[in-house]
Amino acid sequence: MSSSTLADRLARTVAGTPDAVALRDGRTTLTYRQLWERTATIGAALRARLGKDGMVALLRPRDLTQALVLVACVRDGLPVLVLDPGVPVERLRQIVAPIPEGVVVAADDAPGPRLGPGWTPADLPTVDGGSGRLDGGTGPVDGDRHDPIVVIATSGSSGRPKLVALEHAGLDNRIMWAVREFDLTRRDVFVHCSAPGFDFGLFEVLCPLVLGATLVLPDPDAHRDPEALLAAVREHAVTVLHGTPSLLRQLSRLPGLADTNLRIVFSGGEALTTGLAATLARATGAEVVNEYGPTETTVDSLAYRCPADGGDGDLVPLGVPIDRTGAYVADPDAEGRGELLIGGAGVARGYYGDPRATAAAFVPDESTPGGRRYRTGDLVRRDGDGLFHFLGRGDDQIKVRGVRIELAEVRAAYRRHPLVLDVVAGGVTTPDGTRLAVAVEVADDTVPAAELRRFTGVYLPRAFQPDRLDVTESLPRLPNGKVDRQAVERGWAAAFADVPEQPAAPRARTAEVDLLGTLLRVAGEELGLERVEPSDDFFALGGHSLLAGRVVSVVEAETGRSIPLRAFFNASSFAEIIELTEAGWARDGV
């Protein structure tokens, strides 16, 4: 077993290839020499402000600063909590509550100091990184490979988020396994397209930099804009791409995917179908790899190299354990089915500040002295070839577009509303993956769904807003008075099955068309809302990238006028979407 840390590997790479391109974001290109200098300056500034028990909260969009701060923390041994700046302030406060103090690296409009009394802004210095020296900063700080390196917030079954503390050793093992398994080299070009706070982003940033390869940082909204992501992949000759099946499915529908340099496509975060795997392999000529692993086992624990035709059955297997990792079926039934437990190098330290939850989820590994196994809650079976196959969940957790959602958190947010009497939340299987649905019983039938979405938006991030929200004065009940969940789920299934895949035939373009009115009506229909206001935020109402694409298609079909998908991500209201669209038309002379 190597005793090297990622900081050691990065230092050796910088010394060996100081003038190679490390980072590129469309405006800025940094060599490894410049990367080393900038991260030294950032690390020194953070260390000067950080108390003994403090942590760095990285509250940035996926941009150059986010990548540099992450690298600075890794090389200087500073524990870092990676957060999504799009998460509501109330939820951010819940996330950081167990941490007594820290510094916040935030965008200008992010609520850094408001996280709590022990949190202060980082006030990072401006770094131009042009001196050409390699002796800046402290360099890698000596530390234990089992010290926490990164903390990731995940959904919690108690109704509050949990903090997973990952160790240096686990992340190093995960990255170096991939380097060996897929022959990754400094000739590869990686793209960082995971949403902020998504654990695979750690691999996307750190793996290329310890290799001496190039990391491409596309537009911060590229994880929600497949066309922008594909443009970056083509422009920068990206060879290694990761995405959730939801994102990869959107990419697979774009004609330009065939004209890329991709050689490996990693899929993770959701169940991958054999059909999508085959489509991706056929379109790109790349190897498609299905990866599985909860955050508690450091990004990924099992992997499967998909055959070019996708393989047999509906779902691609989870695969086999990666190096120095064990996978076990606990208490299997007569057909070999049981809960998946994972042990080995990737098992996280536990839940930060929550020893009770840690003890429940991380159990002793009887095969390894002092070792532990993580109880995933996933039901699996192991076939005769040693491959693990996903069968479902044994608890109240679902994954939607790669995001892990504890339904208890969703229910808790809706129950905060004074007029909500009861809540049912669940996942609905659709051709585009699992979707979140919520049914709410209210005391007053005048409570609009839009109000409930706005109310819960204070506590729930965008990814936790339901794809379908039903509001009623009376949920269906069984004779014993309990909610008839099966009846509710049948209604959801029927509703999702009735969603048309293709919009109506396009109408002729007219100069008099009410584009805003059409957008509001179509968005309301797709969101299941009776009324949508021009000042409403599409995503705050429960919208997502897939739904935005459908709204754009329907509006164009009805009006003959095109709304750029990117406008949804750059605007905070429907009115602003139209303003950006009109400005684009004026500029382009349309």
ABEGO torsion letter per residue (X at the ends): XBABBAAAAAAAAAAABAABBABBAGABBBBAAAAAAAAAAAAAAAAAABBAABBBBBBBBBBAAAAAAAAAAAAAGBBBBBBBAABBAAAAAAAAAABABEBBBBBAABBAAAAEAABBBAGBBBBAGAAGBAABEAEBBBBBAABBABBBBBBBAAGBBBBBBBBAAAAAAAAAAAAAAAGBBAABBBBBABBBGBAAAAAAAAAAAAAGBBBBBBBAAAAABAAAAAAAAAAAGBABBBBBAAAAAAAAABAAAABBABABBBBBGBBBBAAAAAAAAAAAGBBBBBBBEBAAAGGBABBBBBBAAGEBEABBBAEBBBBGBBBBBBGBBAAGBBBBBBBEAABBAEBBGBAAAAAAABBBBAABBGBBBBBAGBBBBBBAAGBBBBAEBABABBBBGGBBBBAAAAAAAAAABAABABBBBBBBBBAAEBBBBBBBBBABAABBAAAAAAAAAAABBAAABBABBBBBABBBBBAAGBBBAAAAAAAAAAAAAABBABBBBBBBBBAABBAAAAAAAAAAAAAGBABBBAABBAAAAGBBAAAAAAAAAAAAAAAGBBBBAAAAAABABAAAAAAAAAAAAAAAGX
